[in-house]
Structures are given as structure tokens and as C-alpha cells.
Amino acid sequence: MNDEVIAAGFDGRPSVEILVTGLAAHRIDRITWIATELGYTLSGEEMRGRGAIRLNFTRDDSPTARQRAQAAIARVRATGNWQAVTTANWSVSQASDPHVVTPLRAAKAARETKGSEGLQPSQVAITFAFGAVVCFSMALAAHDSTAVSMTSCIIGALFVIGAVLGPRYARNRQKRNLELLEKFRQQEAARFWVPPPPPPPPLPPASPPHDQTGI
């Protein structure tokens, strides 16, 4: 699945589904990037059978997204190549600058943010704690085998550490991703400036009061 095939699917329809299979899974962030350049946002990611992943995208009708999509399509028409979608004037120095949020970084943050929706820090702690209980139970059951018992205890200890530090890491990661996405939105707003709406029309002049007596 090359860039041309990916980009051709985002043709303005309200929603787009892309099924990623096998070795193409490493291109998911790039697919999300191309979708963003063409005016779409990631609305869901679902695991399918045999390692396949279905990506669901929804058209973003905000003025900034529409201008970004028009700019991407203009690049394609100027070059005659869909790969122009992914060459949005990002130099090598910009791509390596930690203070600049490139579309690829924003795409990865968007996927992680969408994937962590509904996941509570307590769920992370419970998952790790359950793993620790399983490992320690295996260590007790295999007390006759020193190697198996020690290995289970070590893995159980790692699960305990994960139960303690995992929720904090998940919160910090989510916070960093949200901050990164907000910075990317600000960059995009500056890159594709949208004029403010015009002022409302003036109110009509008030009509004189009607004389009920007819005089």
C-alpha cells in the first residue's frame, strides 16, 4: 500500500475505512498523516482477525482542515503525483526539531490518544496487579524448581513496579499527547489562517409606537 493508493481513498466522502494487514502495520502513522493532510481525522481503530487493523476516519469540515486539504490537492495537481501530499514543506531541520510538531508526530499522538480513550489509570494498575498475582502463584506452585520460581518472582516484581508506576506514566503520556496535539493545531491555524467571521448585520431601526386610539 503506497502513498498514492492511500491518498486516493480520501476523496471527500464523509467517512473512510482502511484495513491494514501484515507488514503494512508499520505505516499506520503515515496513513493517519496522509488522512490529516487531506482533511480527515481518526475516529476509531479496531483490531480485526489475523493481525489486521481497521482504521476509521471522518471528514473534518472545519475551515482549517478544508484549507489544509485544498493545499494538499493543489500540490498534487501541480506535481502530478500523490506523493506530494506528504511533502508539506517540512525540512530536515524542522523534522528533527523537538519544538516543531510534524504531521507524523501529530498522527502518532492522535492514535495514542484515541487508543487510550476510556482507559482509566486504575485499570492499568489492576492489570499489572493481576499479572503479579499470577506470577507469584506460579512461583509458589513451582517451589521445587528454583529456576522457575526465581524467574516467576522476578517477573512478578516487574508487574508490581508496573502497577505502581503504570498509572502515572499513562496519565503523563496522555497529557503530553494532548499538549502536542494542541500545539499542532496552533501550528496549523498559523499555517492555514482563517479570517474571522464578519460582524453581524446592523439591527433594523425601531419602528415608532403604534397609537391604539387612532388619533
Summary of the structure (lengths in Angstrom):
residues: 215
radius of gyration: 26.4
end to end distance: 83.4
largest distance: 112.8
contacts: 546
relative contact order: 0.11
helix: 61%
strand: 10%
